[in-house]
Amino acid sequence: MQAEPSAGKRMDVVIVYGGKEFIIELKIWKGQKRHFDGQKQLLGYMEKRGAEKGYLLTFDFRQKKEQRMEWIGLEGKMIFEVQV
């Protein structure tokens, strides 16, 4: 399946399984502002596809990193964030 562009960009990963779409955005940690920008980018893709849930996977290569997994609510949508 080819992803539709959003502001000239393409979604990183869209998995279609059991008739459902799972939209996944992949990022490398480059600070809190860039992280927030990634959330907004994912929200844009979710809006375009009519999805209520999305997934943000952030790779953090810093020595002292905080690994986490959590659901967050943002603009009426749910994002499952994983930081590794």
Stockholm file with secondary structure:
# STOCKHOLM 1.0

chainA/1-84         MQAEPSAGKRMDVVIVYGGKEFIIELKIWKGQKRHFDGQKQLLGYMEKRGAEKGYLLTFDFRQKKEQRMEWIGLEGKMIFEVQV
#=GR chainA/1-84 SS CCCCCBTTBCCSEEEEETTEEEEEEEEECCCHHHHHHHHHHHHHHHHHHTCSEEEEEEECCCSSCCCEEEEEEETTEEEEEEEC
#=GC SS_cons        CCCCCBTTBCCSEEEEETTEEEEEEEEECCCHHHHHHHHHHHHHHHHHHTCSEEEEEEECCCSSCCCEEEEEEETTEEEEEEEC
//
